[in-house]
Amino acid sequence: MTLPKIANEPPSKAPVLQQAKQVRRSANPNKPVIINTINPHILPKMRELIILKGYNDEIEKTYLKEMRQFLQLPGNQKADEFTSDRLKKYLVSCFEVLRYSNNTILSRINAFYHVGLKN
């Protein structure tokens, strides 16, 4: 699926920014999160890593929440095939387009970093 280019944006940034605009936070935090059927293995795999590393329940809850938010974005792309550059663009779009706070961005970075996405 090709996303339309955002006006006045370089072609390389346009799809990330367009997708980010579509994933704004819901006013209802209990609203179910829709994750593509090609990515259902990510959350159990991440939970397993969190348990093996001995993280507490609050960290588990936070990291899984951040990963759920991320998994709404990739569309038909496998999340475990994302490159570090793609993840960086995602995080920049969270800050610039969605206007997430520094703490939210750091929480997402920590969630990716502590489960093995360190580049």
WOMOCOR-V494935 format. One record per backbone hydrogen bond with DSSP energy under -0.5 kcal/mol. CO is the residue of the C=O (numbers start at 0). NH is the residue of the N-H. If there is no record, write none. Layout:
# WOMOCOR-V494935
co = {CO:CO}
nh = {NH:NH}
This chain:
# WOMOCOR-V494935
co = {0:5:9:9:10:12:13:14:15:16:17:18:18:19:20:26:27:32:35:36:38:39:40:41:42:43:44:45:46:47:48:49:50:55:56:57:58:59:60:61:62:63:64:65:66:67:68:69:69:70:73:77:78:82:83:84:85:86:87:88:89:90:91:92:92:93:100:101:102:103:104:105:106:107:108:109:111:111:112:115}
nh = {2:8:12:13:14:16:17:18:19:20:21:21:22:22:23:28:30:34:38:39:41:43:44:45:46:47:48:49:50:51:52:54:53:59:60:61:62:63:64:65:66:67:68:69:70:71:71:72:73:35:76:80:81:86:87:88:89:90:91:92:93:94:95:96:97:99:104:105:106:107:108:109:110:111:112:113:114:116:115:117}
